[in-house]
Amino acid sequence: MSADRSRLAVHGGVPAVPDGTIQKWPWIEETDERMVLEALRGPNQARGEHSLAFEREFAEWNGNRHAIFTNSGTAALHMGLAGCGVGAGDHVLVTAYTWSSSATCALHHNAIPVFVDIDFDTINMDIEQIEAALTPRTKAIVAVHLHGLPLDMDRIMSVARKHNLKVVEDACQAHGALFKGRKAGTLGDCAAFSFNQNKCLCTGEGGMFVTDSDEIRDGAAQLWSFGETRMPEQSRDYHAYALGWMYRSNEITAACGRAQLRKYPRCFEMLRANAAVVHERLAGVPGLIRPVEPEGHTHNWYNYCLRLDMDAVGWDGPPRVLRDAARKAIQAEGVPVSVWQQFILPEMTVFQARNAYGGGFPWSIPGANEGVDYSPDRFPVAQRHCDTYISLVQALRAPNGAKAAAAVAEGILKVFEHMDAVKTDAAKQFEGGSD
Ligand SMILES: Cc1ncc(COP(=O)(O)O)c(C=O)c1O
């Protein structure tokens, strides 16, 4: 890359990444199209050969005894808590910074999320703080492998077993990621994957629930399909034995998932190779905090998350103002970065108002609100992360290769080289008070 680096694109310079360098996600090839068409023309639109095969193939690839194909990762999380026997008024520990449904899945089952602050380096739940967050009602942990970096599941399982808690892995972003060589989704009692638009394995929308336990699987399956005890492909009695939802998906989505799964090992390696290119190029850049991959953890780099070190760049204004100016400048260079989750979870209205179902329910269950404190200032590390990060989500994925990755790195580097100009923009923004 030898583009003119003298002026930022946001100030009229030449973008570091020429148009057409980065190819779009998801990567659709002839096999994807053929399998989807085959499903569309097939004898069943729901619960046919593609759905059953996708469950089998996913379970085999990931190393689980059971897999149930769902219409979202959120559905699979809810199924996990239900399958683990979490009930009304129980407490569920979850990280303070994640997607909202890592926590609202508890509310779906009338259970109550209790938040734990994050560890700044890994952006995952701070395992050290779990025991202090326990209450007599704590029944489970939702262990989120955020951005595709698995938690230290030896430590999570050890604290969970000590306190008789179930662990639902939120592997919605963690397809193929490993902890000590073992796949995300095989490390807790059960797990949820998402296949939504952004995910490394993408079917538009969709999800997979996995577990090795027959008992957890049966509870989850009942919730998944109308409270019935028989699978739709079996002879059903159409009897609701318990309160159930409709969390099933369809054949076209399953066919797409099967096609994507076939090439996923290749996509995983390509993404890791591209992330390595960016990671090496961005080493030692003043003011830039690169994401980590601790020993024994294999990241899938779903989100290569950059953070601005406000002290190192000499910015003492509101961190978001500089972060947003840097994000805009990087975007103008042709690198598709974004800001994903804008709020820490405890700050969100559903938790602040404690009014999921009206009447203050489920927090109004007698005794259920004890030990639950959603004051945002209890989660300073999550807040610092939330105020300073910029996400790089799709640009490093297949079919993009090393050339695109190098271009992405150049675009980011260029902005950090011109950080004084970015600070000037941010200062004007701050003084002007508008976006
Ligand atoms: C960490 C995490 N958990 C849960 C979900 C929910 O998945 P879905 O959108 O498939 O319901 C997502 C998806 O955005 C996620 O990123």
The ligand as an SDF file (V2000), in Angstrom:
LIG
                    3D

 16 16  0  0  0  0  0  0  0  0999 V2000
  -23.3990  -12.3330   22.4670 C   0  0  0  0  0  0  0  0  0  0  0  0
  -24.7430  -12.5150   21.8100 C   0  0  0  0  0  0  0  0  0  0  0  0
  -25.7030  -13.1720   22.4800 N   0  0  0  0  0  0  0  0  0  0  0  0
  -26.9100  -13.3800   21.9530 C   0  0  0  0  0  0  0  0  0  0  0  0
  -27.2280  -12.9210   20.6920 C   0  0  0  0  0  0  0  0  0  0  0  0
  -28.5910  -13.1570   20.1570 C   0  0  0  0  0  0  0  0  0  0  0  0
  -28.5790  -13.8600   18.9440 O   0  0  0  0  0  0  0  0  0  0  0  0
  -29.8050  -13.6850   17.9240 P   0  0  0  0  0  0  0  0  0  0  0  0
  -29.6810  -12.3200   17.3060 O   0  0  0  0  0  0  0  0  0  0  0  0
  -29.5990  -14.7900   16.9270 O   0  0  0  0  0  0  0  0  0  0  0  0
  -31.0280  -13.8460   18.7110 O   0  0  0  0  0  0  0  0  0  0  0  0
  -26.2740  -12.2260   19.9540 C   0  0  0  0  0  0  0  0  0  0  0  0
  -26.5940  -11.7240   18.6150 C   0  0  0  0  0  0  0  0  0  0  0  0
  -26.5530  -10.6010   18.2780 O   0  0  0  0  0  0  0  0  0  0  0  0
  -25.0000  -12.0070   20.5210 C   0  0  0  0  0  0  0  0  0  0  0  0
  -24.0620  -11.3420   19.8560 O   0  0  0  0  0  0  0  0  0  0  0  0
  1  2  1  0
  2  3  1  0
  2 15  2  0
  3  4  2  0
  4  5  1  0
  5  6  1  0
  5 12  2  0
  6  7  1  0
  7  8  1  0
  8  9  2  0
  8 10  1  0
  8 11  1  0
 12 13  1  0
 12 15  1  0
 13 14  2  0
 15 16  1  0
M  END
$$$$
